[in-house]
């Protein structure tokens, strides 16, 4: 039986995290996929996830707000890309009720 815990395998930015590829692999193993889009609400962009379970599209689920990147030492494009990836990753975890655990 599949578990809804995904190990935190990537190490960066001073902490461990779960990569999008790991989440995608787990979802594929349970015959689930998705697509995401952003939507502007009250001046902020939010990530929405549309689950597709066993080929059936479910209603969109509102996820994380995309914040302005604040990492020091990287260019603005990389900084914003990291913020978008973070929002996508955690929106997916929220949409599917997944938890992450450390590898040890």
N, C-alpha and C positions, 0 to 999 in steps of 0.2 A: 504494500500500500504506500502511495506517495505521501511524503510529508510536506508541510508548507513552510519548513525552515530551509533557508538557503545560507550556505556558509559564506562568510566574509573572506574572500580570497585575495583581493587586491590590497596593496599597501601603498599609500601615498598621502600627501598633504598632512602627514603626522597621525593618521589613523587608518584602520582597516575598513574596507567597504566592499559592497557587492557590486560587481560590474553588470552592465546591461546584458552582456552576452550570457552571464550565468542565469539571469532572470529569464531571458528568452529560451534558453535550453530547458529550464525547468518547465516553463509553460508549454513548450512543444511536447514534453514528455507526458503531459496530461491533456493533449489534443486541444490546446488553447493558444490563441494568438490575439493580436490587438492592433489597433492603430492609435496614434496620438495626434492631437492638434492643439494649437494655442488659441485662446480667446481673450480679448481685451474686456475687462470688467472694471469699471470705476477707476480707470487709469492704470491698471495693472494687468500684466499678461499671466494667465493661468494655463497649466497643462491639463488637458482633458484626455482621458483614456477610454477608448471604446473596446470592451472585451468582445472576443469572438470565441465562443465555447462550442465545441462540436459543430462548427460551421454556422452557428446561430449568433447574429450580432445582437448584443445587449445594449441597453441605454448607456450613454456616456457617463463617466464618473469624473467629477471635478477633483483635481489633485492640487499640487503645490503651485504657489505663486512663483514666477521666475523673478528673482531678485537681481539687482545690478551687482555684478561681480565685485568682490572686494579683496581679491588676493594680491599680495604685493610681489613685485618682481617678475610679473608676466605682462605681455602686452594686452591691450584692451580687448582685442578679439578673442584671444585665448581665455582671458578672464571671463568674458561673457559666455563663451562656449562651455566652460566648466560649470557655470551657473545653470545653463540650460540642461546640460547632461544630468546634473544633480537633481533638478526639478523633475526631469523625465523618469529617472531611476526611482525616486521616492514616490512619485505619483503612481508608478506601476505597483510598487509594494503596497501602497494604500488601496488601489483599485482591486487587487486580488487578495487582500488580507494576508500578505506574506510577511514572515518575520525573518530576520537575519541573525546568524550566530557567528561567533568567532571560530576560527578553525581549530583552536586548541581546547 
